[in-house]
Amino acid sequence: MAPQDRILVIGPTGAIGRHVIWASVKAGNPTYALVRKNSVTIEKPKLITAANPETKEELIDNFKSLGVILLEGDISDHNSLVKALKQVDIVICTTGRLLILDQVKIIAAIKEAGNIKRFFPSEFGLDVDRHEAVDPVREVFVEKAGIRRVVEAEGIPYTYLCCHAFTGYFLRNLAQLDATVPPRDKVIIL
Ligand SMILES: NC(=O)c1ccc[n+]([C@@H]2O[C@H](COP(=O)([O-])OP(=O)(O)OC[C@H]3O[C@@H](n4cnc5c(N)ncnc54)[C@H](OP(=O)(O)O)[C@@H]3O)[C@@H](O)[C@H]2O)c1
C-alpha cells in the first residue's frame, strides 16, 4: 500500500475496525469510514485500551478529530457502497462474524466501482485455508474460506490478513463466544 492510498474501512466502529482506522491514520493514509445512519449505540468496546472511547458517539467524534472522512452507507445498500468505493483505493472490511457472507455485496460493489486496487476481506484470525476448527467457529471458517474463493474468482487483488487470536478478546470470557464476562457455571473447551 502506498502512503497516498485512500483507505476505506467497512465496520469502523467494531472491536477490530476502530484499531484499523487508528492504524491507517497513524500510517498517514487518507482514511475513510463507512458508517451506518441508524445503527445502535455500541456497548463498551470488546478490546479495551486506555484510549478507547466508550460509546459509538464518542468513537465517531474521535474519528472526526483525527481527520477521518465519514461516509454514510450500509452493506445492504448497494448504491451507498458503490458511491463510497469510488472515493477510495483500498477497502478493508472489519464487519463481524455474522456478516461474513454478506461480503458478496461488497465484492459486487467493487466490481461495479471498478477502481479498487486491493480488498482486505474480514479475516483477522487464523488462516482458514490451513486450520481446522470445531463448531461454532468451524462455520465461520467455512464462510471466510468461501468469501476468499469468490474474491479470487472475481479477479480482485486481495490480502488475507491473518493475525491469530487476540488475547484481549478471548481471555476476558474464557473463549466462550458472545459472553462478555467469564462464565461461572460451565466452560466449553473448544
Ligand atoms: N482473531 C481474533 O481473536 C478475533 C477476535 C474478534 C474478531 N475477529 C474477527 O475480526 C473481524 C471483525 O470482528 P469484530 O468482532 O471486530 O466485529 P464487530 O465488533 O461485530 O463489528 C461490526 C462492525 O460492522 C458494522 N456493521 C454491522 N452491520 C453492518 C452493515 N449492514 N453495513 C455496514 N456496516 C455494518 C458495525 O457497525 P455499527 O456500529 O453501525 O453496528 C460495526 O462497525 C471478524 O472477521 C472476526 O471474525 C477475530
The ligand as an SDF file (V2000), in Angstrom:
LIG
                    3D

 48 52  0  0  0  0  0  0  0  0999 V2000
   -8.5730  -13.2270   15.9490 N   0  0  0  0  0  0  0  0  0  0  0  0
   -9.4040  -12.8950   16.9030 C   0  0  0  0  0  0  0  0  0  0  0  0
   -9.1680  -13.1620   18.0810 O   0  0  0  0  0  0  0  0  0  0  0  0
  -10.6680  -12.1590   16.5460 C   0  0  0  0  0  0  0  0  0  0  0  0
  -11.4350  -11.6300   17.5560 C   0  0  0  0  0  0  0  0  0  0  0  0
  -12.5790  -10.9200   17.2010 C   0  0  0  0  0  0  0  0  0  0  0  0
  -12.9520  -10.7900   15.8720 C   0  0  0  0  0  0  0  0  0  0  0  0
  -12.1740  -11.3450   14.9230 N   0  0  0  0  0  0  0  0  0  0  0  0
  -12.5370  -11.2130   13.5030 C   0  0  0  0  0  0  0  0  0  0  0  0
  -12.4320   -9.8270   13.1930 O   0  0  0  0  0  0  0  0  0  0  0  0
  -13.4570   -9.4490   12.2800 C   0  0  0  0  0  0  0  0  0  0  0  0
  -14.2590   -8.2990   12.8710 C   0  0  0  0  0  0  0  0  0  0  0  0
  -14.9860   -8.7740   14.0120 O   0  0  0  0  0  0  0  0  0  0  0  0
  -15.4770   -7.7750   15.1750 P   0  0  0  0  0  0  0  0  0  0  0  0
  -15.8470   -8.6330   16.3320 O   0  0  0  0  0  0  0  0  0  0  0  0
  -14.4750   -6.6730   15.3440 O   0  0  0  0  0  0  0  0  0  0  0  0
  -16.7960   -7.1690   14.5230 O   0  0  0  0  0  0  0  0  0  0  0  0
  -17.8850   -6.2740   15.2850 P   0  0  0  0  0  0  0  0  0  0  0  0
  -17.3180   -5.7050   16.5390 O   0  0  0  0  0  0  0  0  0  0  0  0
  -19.1390   -7.0720   15.3640 O   0  0  0  0  0  0  0  0  0  0  0  0
  -18.0530   -5.0600   14.2460 O   0  0  0  0  0  0  0  0  0  0  0  0
  -19.1480   -4.9210   13.4810 C   0  0  0  0  0  0  0  0  0  0  0  0
  -18.9800   -3.6710   12.5970 C   0  0  0  0  0  0  0  0  0  0  0  0
  -19.7370   -3.8900   11.4270 O   0  0  0  0  0  0  0  0  0  0  0  0
  -20.6240   -2.8050   11.2540 C   0  0  0  0  0  0  0  0  0  0  0  0
  -21.8220   -3.2610   10.5770 N   0  0  0  0  0  0  0  0  0  0  0  0
  -22.7730   -4.1290   11.0340 C   0  0  0  0  0  0  0  0  0  0  0  0
  -23.7310   -4.2910   10.1150 N   0  0  0  0  0  0  0  0  0  0  0  0
  -23.3960   -3.5050    9.0550 C   0  0  0  0  0  0  0  0  0  0  0  0
  -23.9910   -3.2380    7.8030 C   0  0  0  0  0  0  0  0  0  0  0  0
  -25.1350   -3.8040    7.4290 N   0  0  0  0  0  0  0  0  0  0  0  0
  -23.3630   -2.3760    6.9550 N   0  0  0  0  0  0  0  0  0  0  0  0
  -22.2000   -1.7770    7.3080 C   0  0  0  0  0  0  0  0  0  0  0  0
  -21.5780   -1.9950    8.4880 N   0  0  0  0  0  0  0  0  0  0  0  0
  -22.1820   -2.8460    9.3500 C   0  0  0  0  0  0  0  0  0  0  0  0
  -20.9030   -2.3200   12.6600 C   0  0  0  0  0  0  0  0  0  0  0  0
  -21.3980   -1.0130   12.5990 O   0  0  0  0  0  0  0  0  0  0  0  0
  -22.4430   -0.3970   13.6820 P   0  0  0  0  0  0  0  0  0  0  0  0
  -21.5970    0.2980   14.7240 O   0  0  0  0  0  0  0  0  0  0  0  0
  -23.2420    0.5400   12.8710 O   0  0  0  0  0  0  0  0  0  0  0  0
  -23.2630   -1.5330   14.2550 O   0  0  0  0  0  0  0  0  0  0  0  0
  -19.5220   -2.4070   13.2530 C   0  0  0  0  0  0  0  0  0  0  0  0
  -18.7550   -1.2910   12.8700 O   0  0  0  0  0  0  0  0  0  0  0  0
  -14.2750  -10.7240   12.0120 C   0  0  0  0  0  0  0  0  0  0  0  0
  -13.8060  -11.3480   10.8360 O   0  0  0  0  0  0  0  0  0  0  0  0
  -13.9860  -11.5830   13.2170 C   0  0  0  0  0  0  0  0  0  0  0  0
  -14.1180  -12.9690   12.9340 O   0  0  0  0  0  0  0  0  0  0  0  0
  -11.0250  -12.0110   15.2190 C   0  0  0  0  0  0  0  0  0  0  0  0
  1  2  1  0
  2  3  2  0
  2  4  1  0
  4  5  1  0
  4 48  2  0
  5  6  2  0
  6  7  1  0
  7  8  2  0
  8  9  1  0
  8 48  1  0
  9 10  1  0
  9 46  1  0
 10 11  1  0
 11 12  1  0
 11 44  1  0
 12 13  1  0
 13 14  1  0
 14 15  2  0
 14 16  1  0
 14 17  1  0
 17 18  1  0
 18 19  2  0
 18 20  1  0
 18 21  1  0
 21 22  1  0
 22 23  1  0
 23 24  1  0
 23 42  1  0
 24 25  1  0
 25 26  1  0
 25 36  1  0
 26 27  1  0
 26 35  1  0
 27 28  2  0
 28 29  1  0
 29 30  1  0
 29 35  2  0
 30 31  1  0
 30 32  2  0
 32 33  1  0
 33 34  2  0
 34 35  1  0
 36 37  1  0
 36 42  1  0
 37 38  1  0
 38 39  2  0
 38 40  1  0
 38 41  1  0
 42 43  1  0
 44 45  1  0
 44 46  1  0
 46 47  1  0
M  CHG  2   8   1  16  -1
M  END
$$$$
